Amino acid sequence: MTSPAGPSVDNLSFRAGRKLLMGVALALTAALFLVVFFSHQGLYQVYRFRQERLGLEQENSRLTAENDRLARTIDRLQHDPEMIQDLIRRELNFIKKNEIIFQLPPAAPSRPALPPPAGAAPEAPPPQSP
């Protein structure tokens, strides 16, 4: 028989046990969450490794393209006398027989002429010598 004055001892121990069980379940869930997301093999690490792999694949494809370009250049250097001649002329400044090279000074940046200010008299042309 239960008394109407308050909860029984059995009911109190059941509630306490249930609270303890919920606390343990919550602690285990939090620990599992931390392990899954932040351990050395967690989801964050998996994401970082995937990003690193994508970066390395892009670098690999760039290096492959550069290797192909360099292999074509090597092949041309070994078998194309015109490229060899062009490279020698460009890098070592060699010239062919009867060839003239004109070296011009670097062009100074030209400034556009400013229009005369408003109300100013037009310039007179310079005097010409007879």
C-alpha positions as CSV (number, residue, x, y, z in Angstrom):
1,M,0.0,0.0,0.0
2,T,1.1,3.5,-0.8
3,S,0.4,6.3,1.5
4,P,-1.2,9.4,0.1
5,A,1.2,11.7,2.0
6,G,4.2,11.3,-0.4
7,P,6.0,9.1,-2.8
8,S,7.2,5.7,-1.7
9,V,10.8,4.6,-1.2
10,D,10.6,2.3,-4.2
11,N,9.4,5.2,-6.4
12,L,12.2,7.5,-5.2
13,S,14.9,4.8,-5.9
14,F,13.5,4.2,-9.4
15,R,13.7,8.0,-10.2
16,A,17.2,8.2,-8.8
17,G,18.3,5.2,-10.8
18,R,16.6,6.6,-13.9
19,K,18.4,10.0,-13.5
20,L,21.7,8.2,-13.0
21,L,21.1,6.1,-16.1
22,M,20.3,9.2,-18.1
23,G,23.4,11.0,-16.8
24,V,25.6,8.0,-17.8
25,A,24.0,7.8,-21.2
26,L,24.5,11.6,-21.8
27,A,28.2,11.3,-20.7
28,L,28.8,8.4,-23.0
29,T,27.1,10.2,-25.9
30,A,29.3,13.3,-25.3
31,A,32.4,11.1,-25.1
32,L,31.5,9.3,-28.3
33,F,30.8,12.6,-30.0
34,L,34.3,13.9,-29.0
35,V,36.0,10.7,-30.2
36,V,34.2,10.6,-33.5
37,F,34.8,14.3,-34.4
38,F,38.1,15.1,-32.7
39,S,40.2,11.9,-32.5
40,H,43.2,11.3,-34.7
41,Q,41.0,9.3,-37.0
42,G,37.9,11.5,-36.6
43,L,35.7,13.1,-39.2
44,Y,37.6,16.4,-39.0
45,Q,40.9,14.5,-39.8
46,V,39.1,12.7,-42.7
47,Y,38.0,16.1,-44.1
48,R,41.5,17.5,-43.8
49,F,43.0,14.5,-45.5
50,R,40.6,14.8,-48.4
51,Q,41.4,18.4,-48.8
52,E,45.1,17.7,-48.7
53,R,44.6,14.9,-51.3
54,L,42.8,17.2,-53.6
55,G,45.6,19.7,-53.4
56,L,48.2,17.1,-54.0
57,E,46.3,15.8,-57.0
58,Q,46.2,19.3,-58.5
59,E,49.9,19.8,-57.9
60,N,50.5,16.4,-59.4
61,S,48.6,17.3,-62.6
62,R,50.4,20.6,-62.8
63,L,53.8,18.9,-62.5
64,T,52.8,16.3,-65.1
65,A,52.0,19.0,-67.6
66,E,55.3,20.7,-66.8
67,N,57.1,17.4,-67.3
68,D,55.4,16.9,-70.7
69,R,56.4,20.4,-71.7
70,L,60.0,19.9,-70.7
71,A,60.1,16.5,-72.4
72,R,58.9,18.2,-75.7
73,T,61.6,20.9,-75.2
74,I,64.3,18.3,-74.7
75,D,63.2,16.4,-77.8
76,R,63.3,19.6,-79.9
77,L,66.7,20.4,-78.6
78,Q,68.0,17.0,-79.5
79,H,66.4,16.9,-83.0
80,D,65.5,20.4,-84.2
81,P,68.5,22.4,-85.4
82,E,66.4,25.5,-86.0
83,M,65.4,25.6,-82.3
84,I,69.0,25.2,-81.3
85,Q,70.1,28.0,-83.5
86,D,67.3,30.2,-82.2
87,L,68.2,29.4,-78.6
88,I,71.9,30.2,-79.2
89,R,71.1,33.5,-80.9
90,R,68.7,34.5,-78.1
91,E,70.7,33.4,-75.1
92,L,74.3,34.0,-76.3
93,N,73.5,37.0,-78.5
94,F,75.1,35.4,-81.6
95,I,74.3,36.7,-85.1
96,K,74.4,35.2,-88.5
97,K,76.9,36.2,-91.2
98,N,75.9,39.5,-92.8
99,E,73.3,40.3,-90.2
100,I,73.0,43.7,-88.6
101,I,71.5,44.3,-85.2
102,F,70.0,47.6,-84.3
103,Q,69.9,48.4,-80.5
104,L,67.5,51.1,-79.8
105,P,67.3,52.9,-76.4
106,P,64.2,52.1,-74.4
107,A,61.3,54.2,-75.3
108,A,60.4,56.9,-72.8
109,P,56.7,57.0,-72.0
110,S,55.1,59.7,-74.0
111,R,52.8,62.2,-72.3
112,P,49.9,63.6,-74.1
113,A,50.1,67.4,-74.7
114,L,47.9,69.3,-72.3
115,P,45.5,71.8,-73.9
116,P,46.1,75.4,-73.1
117,P,44.1,76.9,-70.2
118,A,40.9,78.7,-71.1
119,G,41.4,82.3,-72.0
120,A,45.1,81.9,-72.8
121,A,46.5,83.3,-76.0
122,P,47.5,80.7,-78.6
123,E,51.2,80.2,-78.9
124,A,52.9,81.8,-81.8
125,P,54.7,79.5,-84.2
126,P,58.5,79.7,-83.8
127,P,60.3,82.1,-86.2
128,Q,61.7,80.5,-89.3
129,S,65.2,81.2,-90.5
130,P,65.7,82.4,-94.1
